[in-house]
Amino acid sequence: MTLKLYDVAIIGYGPAGVTLANLLGQFGLSVVVLERDAEIYPLPRAIHFDGEVMRVFETAGLRGEVEAISRPGLKGMYFNNAVGETLLIRAGTAARGPHGCANNHYFHQPELETVLRSGLQRYANVHVLLNHEITSIEDGAEHATLRYKDLRSGAMHTTSARYVVGCDGARSITRKAIGTTMLDLGLHQPWLVFDVRLKKEVPTLPDHTVQHCDPERPMTYCNVTGNRRRWEIMLMPGDIPEQMVQSETLWKLVGKWVTPDQADIERAVIYTFHSVIAETWRKGRLFLAGDSAHQTPPFLGQGMCAAIRDASNLAWKLEAVLRGRAQDDLLDTYASERAPHVRAFIDLAVKLGDIIQTTDPQAARERDARFKAGQPEIFQFPTPRLGMGIWRGESAPVAQIFPQPMMANGRLLDTLLGLKFAVIGDPSVLDGVTDETRELWQAQGAVKLTFNDPEVRAWFDQHGVRAVVLRPDRYIMGLANTSYELDSISTLLPAATTLAH
Ligand SMILES: Cc1cc2nc3c(=O)[nH]c(=O)nc-3n(C[C@H](O)[C@H](O)[C@H](O)COP(=O)(O)OP(=O)(O)OC[C@H]3O[C@@H](n4cnc5c(N)ncnc54)[C@H](O)[C@@H]3O)c2cc1C
């Protein structure tokens, strides 16, 4: 019997898997998604994503749908001391920030996953198998072979794919198949996550996020969406986990803010937050993405965001290789670019965790004094550059994401680009390139745009450049001031391969 050969098999249908499937679906690749569970994981985990992630959803054609189930977070984060005095406010962001949207969005993870899954109905080329558990993965010269079990019937099946992406979460079977270990970045702290649904308006509950920097019991409060509110509560020495999730204990813990006649408990779970990153993200045809590759404590609300960035980085590279527009080694740049990038977020989350989790009264007093004096530098949202990969340039903004300005015609830039390379700049620089460069652009279907629109021009003026080459994930591949420099940067565009796929 001949096995069905997919372009890509995705293991796991959480945020990483479903986003990757949407992007690959848009490219028209044949994709199978295999998921063990019958339903979306029902308990809320992530509640925040950032502007760059909204932009990925926008590229996937789902921004409107995602906006309908999320809310922009414009009010910032307050750091309060044990007696409720505000020490520091990390300012909110504009409704239209650098990514063409707010930089913070709040949502209920099961609702977001529902929207992203619905997006796949647009693609007959994406085949989703729920209730199917991968039991083994074997890499091969031409393709990888997957064994999986239909959990309803118990029947075993086999399929194959050119590439396999393990979006299979913290206990990833793909990671075992790759045979890598996790590098421990140091933070493993149990926290109680307590979600409620308000039965009525509680005007005293803030609509911004609050870090309660109480050394006796550090806590975070969050307005999620609609009537959902969350408290994340650090476990202290002597706490008995079973008792902590009892309703009596829960109401006592949050009694200052809300009472049982005002809200219902949605759930209360103790999680141990980890900070780890896989040493190897790729072996042969197998890749890791999302929590299978890295986990971060949620102090920056970035675990899922990193998963979405993984999908965005990998999708266009898989497409270019599978369509014969790039060599297989382009796929090595996925890990080399993404690992240091996500590491910067994890390191900052660990640092932030150390500060929020301070339990020593003297250290807490010193921290509070620093906060009062206004030293917010550690709370700058990180904008790390990608690790080594398909870009060239000594310094930022190269290897950072390009902003999404509004064009003079009222459209946001990304809507003109699709999932393609783009060359944007001064017409005289763009027109002066060699025929070879033009051929390279054409081979990749690159979009060519001149920078007449004021917001776009402002970015070029600010950076003192006249042309930019963007990758399909909107990261800056290189900058140029002359046609000659643009020729040079364009040689980084993936080279076509003669290998048949
Ligand atoms: C309390 C808490 C708060 C958080 N807050 C935030 C936040 O505010 N912002 C943020 O960005 N992130 C946050 N996160 C992190 C975020 O929830 C995760 O990073 C995200 O869910 C990871 O997505 P994923 O797709 O990689 O993995 P998962 O969501 O874990 O999905 C993996 C999927 O793979 C499936 N699977 C596993 N093994 C197999 C197999 N053998 N065969 C078939 N299927 C398999 C699983 O059933 C699962 O559906 C938070 C996490 C927690 C716990």
The ligand as a Tripos MOL2 file, in Angstrom:
@<TRIPOS>MOLECULE
LIG
   53    58     1     0     0
SMALL
NO_CHARGES

@<TRIPOS>ATOM
      1 C1         -0.9690   29.7950   33.7720 C.3       1 LIG1
      2 C2         -0.4130   30.0870   32.4250 C.ar      1 LIG1
      3 C3         -0.4900   31.3660   31.9340 C.ar      1 LIG1
      4 C4          0.0260   31.6560   30.6710 C.ar      1 LIG1
      5 N1         -0.0820   32.9180   30.1960 N.ar      1 LIG1
      6 C5          0.4030   33.2160   28.9840 C.ar      1 LIG1
      7 C6          0.1950   34.5210   28.4270 C.ar      1 LIG1
      8 O1         -0.4600   35.3780   29.0080 O.2       1 LIG1
      9 N2          0.7140   34.7660   27.1930 N.ar      1 LIG1
     10 C7          1.3940   33.8210   26.4770 C.ar      1 LIG1
     11 O2          1.8560   34.1410   25.3630 O.2       1 LIG1
     12 N3          1.5620   32.5670   26.9720 N.ar      1 LIG1
     13 C8          1.0770   32.2400   28.1910 C.ar      1 LIG1
     14 N4          1.1670   30.9650   28.6520 N.ar      1 LIG1
     15 C9          1.8330   29.9360   27.8360 C.3       1 LIG1
     16 C10         0.9340   29.3380   26.7450 C.3       1 LIG1
     17 O3         -0.2820   28.8740   27.2570 O.3       1 LIG1
     18 C11         1.6940   28.2140   26.0540 C.3       1 LIG1
     19 O4          2.9850   28.6760   25.7180 O.3       1 LIG1
     20 C12         0.9890   27.7570   24.7740 C.3       1 LIG1
     21 O5         -0.2290   27.1240   25.0580 O.3       1 LIG1
     22 C13         1.9060   26.7880   24.0130 C.3       1 LIG1
     23 O6          1.2870   26.3960   22.8420 O.3       1 LIG1
     24 P1          1.7750   25.0890   22.0660 P.3       1 LIG1
     25 O7          0.8980   24.9880   20.8840 O.co2     1 LIG1
     26 O8          3.2380   25.1300   21.8990 O.co2     1 LIG1
     27 O9          1.5110   23.8900   23.1040 O.3       1 LIG1
     28 P2          0.1550   23.3410   23.7400 P.3       1 LIG1
     29 O10        -0.8460   24.4060   23.8640 O.co2     1 LIG1
     30 O11         0.5580   22.6180   24.9770 O.co2     1 LIG1
     31 O12        -0.3720   22.2920   22.6720 O.3       1 LIG1
     32 C14         0.2630   21.0630   22.4450 C.3       1 LIG1
     33 C15        -0.7460   20.0950   21.8550 C.3       1 LIG1
     34 O13        -0.0620   18.9000   21.4490 O.3       1 LIG1
     35 C16        -0.8990   17.7860   21.7280 C.3       1 LIG1
     36 N5         -0.0570   16.5820   21.7970 N.ar      1 LIG1
     37 C17         0.9400   16.3270   22.6750 C.ar      1 LIG1
     38 N6          1.4810   15.1310   22.4340 N.ar      1 LIG1
     39 C18         0.8240   14.6090   21.3740 C.ar      1 LIG1
     40 C19         0.9280   13.3780   20.6490 C.ar      1 LIG1
     41 N7          1.8320   12.4490   20.9840 N.pl3     1 LIG1
     42 N8          0.0950   13.1520   19.6050 N.ar      1 LIG1
     43 C20        -0.8410   14.1000   19.2590 C.ar      1 LIG1
     44 N9         -0.9860   15.2670   19.9240 N.ar      1 LIG1
     45 C21        -0.1570   15.5200   20.9550 C.ar      1 LIG1
     46 C22        -1.5450   18.1650   23.0530 C.3       1 LIG1
     47 O14        -2.7350   17.4130   23.2820 O.3       1 LIG1
     48 C23        -1.8040   19.6560   22.8610 C.3       1 LIG1
     49 O15        -3.0810   19.9190   22.3230 O.3       1 LIG1
     50 C24         0.6520   30.6390   29.9160 C.ar      1 LIG1
     51 C25         0.7090   29.3350   30.4080 C.ar      1 LIG1
     52 C26         0.1820   29.0600   31.6400 C.ar      1 LIG1
     53 C27         0.2460   27.6510   32.1400 C.3       1 LIG1
@<TRIPOS>BOND
     1     1     2 1
     2     2     3 ar
     3     2    52 ar
     4     3     4 ar
     5     4     5 ar
     6     4    50 ar
     7     5     6 ar
     8     6     7 ar
     9     6    13 1
    10     7     8 2
    11     7     9 ar
    12     9    10 ar
    13    10    11 2
    14    10    12 ar
    15    12    13 ar
    16    13    14 ar
    17    14    15 1
    18    14    50 ar
    19    15    16 1
    20    16    17 1
    21    16    18 1
    22    18    19 1
    23    18    20 1
    24    20    21 1
    25    20    22 1
    26    22    23 1
    27    23    24 1
    28    24    25 2
    29    24    26 1
    30    24    27 1
    31    27    28 1
    32    28    29 2
    33    28    30 1
    34    28    31 1
    35    31    32 1
    36    32    33 1
    37    33    34 1
    38    33    48 1
    39    34    35 1
    40    35    36 1
    41    35    46 1
    42    36    37 ar
    43    36    45 ar
    44    37    38 ar
    45    38    39 ar
    46    39    40 ar
    47    39    45 ar
    48    40    41 1
    49    40    42 ar
    50    42    43 ar
    51    43    44 ar
    52    44    45 ar
    53    46    47 1
    54    46    48 1
    55    48    49 1
    56    50    51 ar
    57    51    52 ar
    58    52    53 1
@<TRIPOS>SUBSTRUCTURE
     1 LIG1         1 GROUP 0 **** ****
